Amino acid sequence: MMGGMCMRRVVVIAIAIGLLAGCGRSRVVREYPHKGGRVNASSTALPPVRISQPKYGATAVVQKGQTVYRIATENGITALDLALWNDIPPPYTIHPGQRLRLYPRDGREATVASSAGTKAPPASTPRPSTSAPVATPSAPTATASNLGWRWPADGAVASTFASGDPTRQGIDIAGKSGQPVRAAADGVVVYSGSGLVGYGELVIVKHNEQWLSAYGHNRARLVNEGALVKAGQQIAEMGRSGASRDMLHFEIRYNGKPVDPTAYLPKK
């Protein structure tokens, strides 16, 4: 799972973040203050970020002990996509006997269904219309987000977003080492590692097909790739890995492009 898929992972993360220069090494770091020590679990390479391969017309029946993540992984799709395709809300609970679609609802669903039975009648030739063309809705813009964003950490904004400035593609939130870093919205962890130069210990959460959020310079990462997280859930501890001071570097990306996080976060 980790070795042969490295290059595929680089492509996916490069699209998501746009800053990956090569395939790095991942070191999952967890810290348990109540135990008085630090536990490190190292891996030799970054496991791959999965790109969903829908199986149109196929379904899976939930068996005892199965989870959304397990079913998704076994079928070559992401846990978030499986949850979205089947309208499964957080905390993503499923039950034995439940039937899950392994494909999204779109036009191809009807095509697959008709090919399994009788052929659909041929479409009639459209007649010229004398009426004025009807305007179609435009695609959603980066300002249309209904994710209910939350602040990922407490503290003052030490550095603001600047469009076009590669050094200011997000905001920096000042704080103290070990301070909780929380998921800004529901989603699935698609990256947890230190392979992106300039971000230190980094966590990336995918919220849907358009939206990602990134959390950099952590002291410790508390979630692994594939984990489903809820808004407000702690996913890391603030630190200064790759930075000169304790802080959280936070980015929101729409279709891979950075946007100003303060345009979506609640006003303080």
Number of C-alpha atoms within 10 A of each C-alpha: 9 13 11 11 15 19 13 15 21 20 16 17 20 17 14 24 20 14 14 18 12 15 18 17 17 21 19 21 22 19 18 11 9 6 8 8 10 11 13 12 9 11 13 11 19 26 21 21 22 18 13 18 12 17 15 18 16 12 12 14 14 17 14 10 9 13 17 20 20 13 20 21 16 9 16 15 21 25 26 26 23 25 23 17 15 15 11 15 11 13 10 18 10 19 13 12 11 10 14 20 18 25 22 17 13 9 8 13 15 12 14 13 13 12 10 9 8 8 10 9 6 6 6 6 6 6 6 6 7 6 6 6 7 6 6 6 6 6 7 9 9 16 10 9 13 7 15 12 19 16 22 25 23 15 15 12 15 13 13 15 20 15 13 9 9 11 10 17 22 26 20 23 21 20 20 16 17 18 20 22 27 22 28 28 23 23 27 26 26 26 25 27 25 25 22 22 14 16 23 21 29 28 28 25 27 22 22 16 12 15 21 26 26 25 30 30 29 32 25 27 26 18 20 18 19 22 17 23 24 19 18 18 15 19 25 29 24 29 27 21 21 18 16 9 14 22 30 37 27 27 24 28 21 18 17 18 17 25 20 20 20 18 10 19 15 11 8 6
